[in-house]
Amino acid sequence: MPIGPIRTPASYVLGGALALSLACVATPAAAEDPWTAVAVENADFASPQVASATNPSATVPTGWYGANPTRLQIFSAALANHPRRLQAVSLNSEGPGKLRQRLWNVNAGAQVRVRFSDSASTLGSCSPAKVAGGQKYRVSAYRETAYDAAGDPARAAGEIVRTVQYTQDYTTLGYIKAAGTVGTGAWSPAPKVFEFTAAEDNPLIVFESLEDNPSPDAGCGPLLTAVSVEEQAAFIDHRIEQNKLPWSAYNGIDEISLASAAQNCRAAANACRFTADPRYSYQFYGSNRILDYAYLNCTRNQVVDRRTVTWAEEGFDSISQEAGRVRNANSTDQNPANTGEDDAGMPSANPNMFKQVAAGFQRNEGNPNLANTTNPLIASRSTSKQVEQDVQPGEASWIEVQPARERIEGLFRSPGGITIDAMFDFPSGKVPDRLYERTGPLTQDEKKHCLTERPLKVTPDNGGTRSLPAAGPLRDGPLAAGPLGGGPPPAGLLRVPAAPQNRATRLSELPSARP
């Protein structure tokens, strides 16, 4: 799976100081009894049932996977001789084998504790020396290393490349056994324990025999049964961005591309069943954002106005985002002839898959029969509301919305073994959006704009002539004959006759400027 979040179950209150947002820090799990049981499929290896008290069945237990199916055997209750009369698995058949299972709904960062019972083999063909000192095996937790550009896990020689995150070696108790007879076994009086921190969602655990014996002891290996798992939840990371929601996809226990897995679930509305995980699904409030425009009151009076604000909340999902990422990785944006069609119409979750998510959401809300509900899953939402604003002189006023969102995580499971671990971020129908009317003083820049004169150009006065300046010396000769001292005076200017030399001119001798 691509880099994913660290999450933990918690209770959430949307209101007041306890409101959550994507900017919140991680929330710790509840302090009381944090260890919770994890489902293990066919934990006692009861399926398929084996009847023979002497001969095991060379097969893989239901719900488990073997790296090489011919290397595992199921012992009947009579052959295993467990105190609780349980069937058991031998980690050897034709040689050392591996028994594997994923721990579904365990998320990255969780503390995991695996318990199990073990014994040296009771197989009649085991030589006494092979069980006298106990038998060795190893328990490991794995993870994949990387995904390629197409979303497929990295492979080498056709096999998925995985690294061991945690590993521990064990040795069963030994016992005295007669040659050629079924042994009594030596089951551990207390369960063995393997603990690790999950490095990925749905971690893979592997039981592996370290007994590589030549024939006739090739099938003589450690026995296991009564596997149980519990986890101590990690933290929910509320900082996961809406456009970077995590995902995982599997065929059985092997990672595959999301595109390959989604083809199965898109086939029909009931091709997969989506189960929402209530521990990792929650409501939160997103960040505030401003709607439309802001009022700036530059007048000396209160401004009152009524207007309609509209906002839309869109849905996000990891399936569409991964499809878009693969598309963009294969696009030809650098090509000068590119028309941009490869970026248009990014796909959303297929309608069939959305129906599956909606049904899983309702079941999670206590509506197992999918009856009519007042709280359906909402893929997107558009809201309009009339607001009235009273803006005081010298103040600004604007409207903000804080959207209520819903994070939903869960698994798509198909009868054919396809599993998709996906996350959705949709508008919430449980809690309302918050609408804020904000007022506050004008900023310094806004104040400057309020003091600026109206942006008008000078209007020329074409109503006639204008009078002489009120003061200043009189000049000899004509006044401002024209541009650069030549030509007639501009229209509307008064021409004053030249005054005689060495003679004072009385103001009464000047012609009147009035018509």
C-alpha positions, 0 to 999 in steps of 0.5 A: 500500500502507498504511504498510509496514515497512523490511525486509532479508534476514538470517540469524537465530539463535534462542537466547541473546543472539542471540534476536530479538523484536519489540522488537529494533532493525533488523538490517543486511544482510550486509556481503559483496556486498550487491547482489543481482539482481532479476528483470525480466520479459522484460528483453531484450524477446524476447517477442513475437518480431518478424521484420521487418527494416524494420517494427516491431510496435506492441505492448507487450512481454510482462510490461511495461505501457504507459500508452498501448499504441499509443505503443510499438513492438518492433523486431526484432533486425535492425531494432534493430541491437544488438551482441548481436542483441537486440530493442528497444523504441521509446518512440515510436509515434504519439507519446511513450509510457511503458513500465512494470514493477513490481520484485516482491519489492523492499521499501521502503527498498532501494537499487535500481540499474537498468541498460539500453542505449539508442540513437537510433531506427533507423527508416527513416522517421526524418529524419536531424536527429531522430537526429543529436543523440541523443534524450531520455527520462526514467526515474522511480520512482513510488508511490501517494499514499493509500488510501481507507476502502474500501482502494482507491487514491486516484484523480482523473479515473479515474486512480490518483494517484501522485507521482514519488519519483525521476526522471532525464533521459537522452539517447542518442548521436546518429549520422549516418543517411541519409534513408529508410533503416534506421539503424545506431543508436548503442548506448551502449558502457556501460549507463546507470544509474538509482539510487533508494531504494524508497519502497514495496514492489514499486516501479514504474519508468517509461521515458518518451519526451521526444520529441514529434515531429509526423508523419512523425517521430511514431514516431521515439523512443529505443530501449531493451533489456537492462534489468537490476536489482539491489538493496541490501537495506534493514533488517528492522524487527522492531518491526512489530506483529502487528495492523498487518501490511502488504499490497499488492494489484495488478491488473497493475501498478495498485494495487487494494483487497485485498478485490478481489484476494482474491476471485480467490485465494479462488475455489479452492485453486489459484487463486493460487500463493503464493511465500514470500520466504526473504529476508524470512521469519524466526523470532523469540521474542515477549515474555514473558508470565505464565501463570495465577497466582503463588505467594506463600509467606507461611509459614515452610516451603517450598511444593511444588506441581504444576500444569498451565499452558496457553497458546495462540498465535494466527495473524495475517495482513494479509489478515484485518486489512485485512478487519476494518479495512474492516468497522470503517470501515463499522460503526455503533457510534455507533448506539444500536440497534447490537447489536455484530454488525458486530464479531463473528467477524472473518474469518481468511484464507480456507481456500483462501488458507491452503492456498496459504500452507502450500504456499508455506511448504513449498516455501520449506523445501526441499520442492518436491513438498509431501511429508509434512513434520515442519515444517508451517505452523501457524495456531494452537497450544495447549500444556499442560504440567505444572510443579512449583514449589518456593517458598521462605519469603518468596518469590514464584514464577510461570511465564512463556512466551516464544513462538516465532513465524514471520514469512512474507512472500511473493506470491500470483500468479494467472494473470489478473495479480492479485498480493497481497503479504502478511505472516503471523505464525504460531506457529513449528514450527521452534523451541520455545517457552521456558518460564521458572520464576521465583522472587524476593523478595516486594515490599513490598506483598506482604510487608504482605499476608503480615503482615496478620492473617486477615480475620476478624470478632470472634466474640462470647462467648456462654458466660455472664457476664464479671467486673468490671474488674481495677482502677478505682474503684467507683461509687455506685449500680447499674453501667451500668443500660443504654443511656443510663443507663436500663432493665435491664442487658444480658444477661450483665452483673453488677448490683452493689448500691448501697453505703451513703453514707459507708461503705467497702465491703469486697471481701468484701461484694461478691457473687461473680461466679462462679455 
